[in-house]
Amino acid sequence: MSGNPAVVMRLVASAYSVAEKAGAIVRKVLHSGDLGIVEKTGANDLQTLADRLAQKSICASLSRRFPKITIIGEEDLPTEEVQEDLIENGQAEDILQRSCPEQYRALKEEELVVWVDPLDGTKEYTEASRCLHLQAVAQKPHKGLDKTHGTALWLLDNVTVLIGIAYGGRAIAGVINQPFYNYQLGAEADLGRTMWGMLGLGAFGFQLQEVPADKRIVTTTRSHSNKTVTDCVNAMEPHEVIRVGGAGNKIIQLIEGKASAYVFASPGCKKWDTCAPEAILHAVGGKLTDMCGNAYRYNADVKHMNSAGVLATLRNHDYYVSRVPQSVLQALKSD
C-alpha cells in the first residue's frame, strides 16, 4: 500500500465498513420488533425504520469523510442532524492495502457517484419480521430453515445493503452486505457477511461458482411479476425458475452458482438496486444490461428507473438477450 491510497480505494474501504454498520442496524430493528412500516406507493413498496436509519448512517458517514462525492439514496428523507451513534468512521484495512487499478488512481471525489439502497428486499424483511413475531407469541423458538411449516424466515436471505460506486456513468465498484447470512445456524451464529468488488481488481467475500453448463436456471422476481415478466422467463426455456426478492440477492445467486440468469422484464428496478451488484458481477466477468442488451448509465443526472428491465448473467449473456421475445421488447418500449 502506498502512503496515501487513491480516493476511490479509500471510498470503497469506507463503504465496506459503513455497509457492515448498516447491516447491524437492519438486524437491530428486526429484533426490536418495531419496524415502523410506511407504504410509499403501495403494499409492495414499503419503507421501514431500518431503511431510514441505515440510509442516514450510510449517507452521513460517507459524506462526512468524502464531502465532494454525490450520494443518491433510495429513501426520500428530510434533511436533519444525524445522531452520532449512526456514524461509522472505520475503513476496511484489507481494501486499503490493495493496489488501485491504474485507470482509477487519479479519480477525484467530485467525479464519483454513490448509489445507495439501504435495505434491498424490504418486503421480505417485513414478512420475516411477522414470522418472528408469530413464533414469539406461540413461544416456539426458531430452530432453522422450515419452509414446510410456513415460516418465512428463509426470506432473510433476500435482504441486502447495497452501496455502488460509479465513475463516468459506469458502475466500477460495489459493496453488498447480507445482514442475516448464517441465520439458519441459530442464536449462536455470527450473523452477516460483506462482499465487494471493483473492476480491474476482482471480487471478494464469497466463493465464485457457476451453474453447470448444461443447465439453465433463471432467478426472477417473487412479488413484482406480470405477464411480460412471465413470458420472458418462459422464453429462456429454463430447467428451473427461482422466485426470490431483492436485486442484490439475485446477483449473489449468479455468482454463487445457484442461478444462470437474472431475468426481470419490467421497469421496477432502480439504479440503486443495480449499481453495486452490477460492479461485483462485472468484476468476475459477468454482465448486467437492460433486456435489449444495452448497458445502464449511473451518472448523477440519469433517471432512477431501469425502464427496460434487467438481464444479468455470469456467462452466455448474448444467448439470453437473443431469447427475449419481440413482444416483451415492445411492451418495455411502451413504458
N, C-alpha and C positions, 0 to 999 in steps of 0.2 A: 504493500500500500504506500502511495506517496504521502508526503506530509500533509497534503491538502487534497482530499478526494474531490472528484468532479461533482458539480452541483447535482446532477441527476442521480449519482450514486448515493449522495447524502439524502436526497429526497426519497429514493427507494428504501434506504435503511430506516428512515423515519417512518415511512408508510408502513413498513413491516411491524414496527413496534406499536404504532398507532392502531393498526388493524387488530393486533392482539388485545390492546386495551378495549377497543370497540367490541370484540368478541366477549370479553369478560363482562361488559355492560349488558350485552344481549342475554347472557346466562343469568346474570343477577336479576334482571327484570322478570325473566321467566320464572325463576324460583320464588320471587316475591308474590307471584300470583295476581298482581295488579298490573295488567298490560296497558291500561289507558288507551283503549282502541277507539279510533275515529275512522269513519268512512270518508275517503277522498272523493272518488267518483262513483262508488258503488260497493257492494258486498265483496267483490273480488279485487278491490283496490283499497287496501287498508293501511293505516298508519298506527303504530304503537308508540308507547313511551320509549321502548328500546330504539326504534327508528330515530326518534327525536334526539335522545341523549347520545346515541352513537354518532349521529351526524355532527352534532355540536362538538363532540370530542375530537372527531377526525378533522373537521374544518378549522377549529380553533387551534389545535395542536400544530397542524401543518402551516397555517398562515402565520403563526407566531414565529416559527423558525424560518419560513420562506415567504416573506411578506409580499413578494412581487409575482408569485405564481397566481394563475387563475384557477379557482376551485369551483366546480359545478356539482352540486349535490341534488339528490332526488327530491328531498323534502323541502317544501317552501316554508321556511321558518322565519319568524320575526328576528330582527337584529337586536341582540341583547347581550349583556355581560355573561360570559360563560364561567361557571364555577371552576375554581382552581383544581378541584379533585377530578375534573374531566380532562385536564390537560396531561398529555403524555410527552415527555421530553426525551425519552430514550431513542437510541438508534441501534439497529442490529449490527453488531461488530463484524460478523461474518461477511455481510454485504459491503461494509466499508473497506474490508481487506481485499476485495476483488478489484481487478483492473477494469476500468471503464472501457467499453468499446470505443475505438478511436473516433468514430463518426459522431459520438455524443460528448466527447470530453470538453468541448468549448461551449456547450449549451449554457444559456443564461436562464435565471429564474423566470423572467418575463416571457420566455419562449415556450414555457411548459404549461400544459393544461391538465388539471387533475379532475377525473370524473369519479364521483363517489356514490355508491349505493350502500348506505349504512346497514341495511338488513334486506338482503335479497331472499325472497321466499317468505314474505310476511304472512301470507295466507296460511301456509303450512305451519309457521311458527305459532299462530293463534290456535290452530286446530290441535297441535301438540299440547299447548297450554291447557286447553279444555280437557284433554285426555288426562293430563296430570291432576287437574282439579277433581275430576270424577274419581280417579283412583284414590286420591286423598280422602274424599268423602266416604268412599267404600272401605277405606283403611286397607287397601291392597297395594303394598309397595311394588314398584316396578322391578321385575326380575329379568329384564332383557327384551329383545325384539319379540313381539307377539301380535302379528297381523291377524292370526286366526281368531283371536278373541276380541277383535275390533279395536285394539288400541291404535292410536295414531302416532305413537312415539317414533316410528320409523321416519316420520316426516321431518324430524330434527336434522336428518342428513341433508335435507333440501336447503337449509338455512346457511347463508354465507354473508360475509362482509367483503365488499369489493372496492378496491382503490386502483384506478387505472391512470396511467401517465401517458400523455400524448405530446408529440412534437411534430410540427409541420402537418398536422391533420392525421397523423398515423399513430396508432397505439404502439408504444415502444417498450413499455414496462407495466407490470401489474402485480398486485398482491391480492390473494384470496385467503381469508380466514374462515375456517369451518368451526364455529364455536362449540358444536356438540359432538365432534368427532370422538369416537370411542364410548359414546353414551351407553352402548349395549353392555359394556363391562360393569355397569352398576355404579354405586355411590363411591367406590374407592378408585374409580378410573381417573386418570389425568386427562381431563376433557380438552378438546380443541387441538387444531393444528393450523399452521400457516404455510402457504406455498407462494412462491414468487417466481417471476421470470422476466427476462429482458432480451430483446433482440440482440444477437451477437454474443450473448453470454450463455444462454440456455435457461432451463427452468429447474427449480429446486423445491424440496419439501414433499416429494411424492416419488413413487416408482413408476416410470413410464412403461405402459403396457399397451398392447394392441389386440383388438378382436381378431380371431383367426381369419385369414384372407378369404375363406370360402363361406363366411357368414356376413350377413347384413343385419345389424341390429340398430334400429332407429330410436332415438330418445326424443320425446316431444312434450308439449305442454300437458299438464294434468288438469288445469282448471280454466284454460282460455281457448278451448277448442271450438271449431266450427267446421262447416262442410269443406271450405277451402283448405284448411289445415289437414283434415282427414283425407281428402282427395290427394293431396301432395304426399302425405306419408305413404298411402297405399301405392302410389306411382313408383315409389322406390323399391317395391317388391321385397319388403323386409322379411327376414325369417322370424323376427321378433320385434315388438314395439314396447318401449318402456315409457310410461307416462309419469313424469315427476315434476316438481316445482323448482323454480329458480334457474336463471340462466347460468350462474356460476356453477351450480351443481351439475348441470348438463355438460358443461365443458370438462368438469372433473371426471365425469363418466367416460368422455372420449379419451382423455389422457391416461386413465387407469384401466383401459381395456374392457369397459363394460358396455360401450356403445360404439358404433362405427360412424354415425352421423347424427347431428342435432338438426332437426327439421321443424321449422316454425314459420309457416306461410301465412303470416298475419302481421299487421303493423303494431302489435302490442309491446314489443321490446323497445327500450330506450338506450341512449348512448352510455349511461352509467351502468346498465346491465351488461354491456358487451365489451367495454374498453379494457378492463383488467383481464377478463377471460380470454379475449382475443390476443392480447400481448403474450400471455403464457402459452396459449395454443400455438401461435406463430413461432415462438421461441423454440419449440420442439418439432417444427416442420409442418404443423397443421395449418388450416386455413379457415377463416370466417368471412363470409360475404353476405350480400343480400341474395334473394332466390334466383336472381339473374346471373350471379357470379361476380357482381361488382363490389368493390371494397367500400366500406363506410369510412367517412371522414370524422375526425374528432377535434376539429378546430373549435375555438370558443364560441364562434358565432353560428354554428350549424344548428339545424332544427334537432330537437332532442329525440324525436320519434324515429325508429328504424322502420320507415314506412313500407319498405319492400321485403319485409320478413328477414329471417335469419337462417342461414345454412352454414353449418360448421362441421368440419371433418378433420381427422388426423391424417388420413390418406385418401387418395382417389376422389378428390373434390370434383374434378371435371365430370366423372361418372354421375354423381348425384345432381349436379347442375343440369346435365343432359336429360335427366329423368323428370324434371319439373314440367308438369303439363302446361300447355299454352293457356288453358282456361284459368289456371292458377295465376300465371303471369299477368293475364288480362285483368283478373279480379284485383290484384295488388296494385296494378297501374291505375285503376279507377279510384283507389282510396285516397 
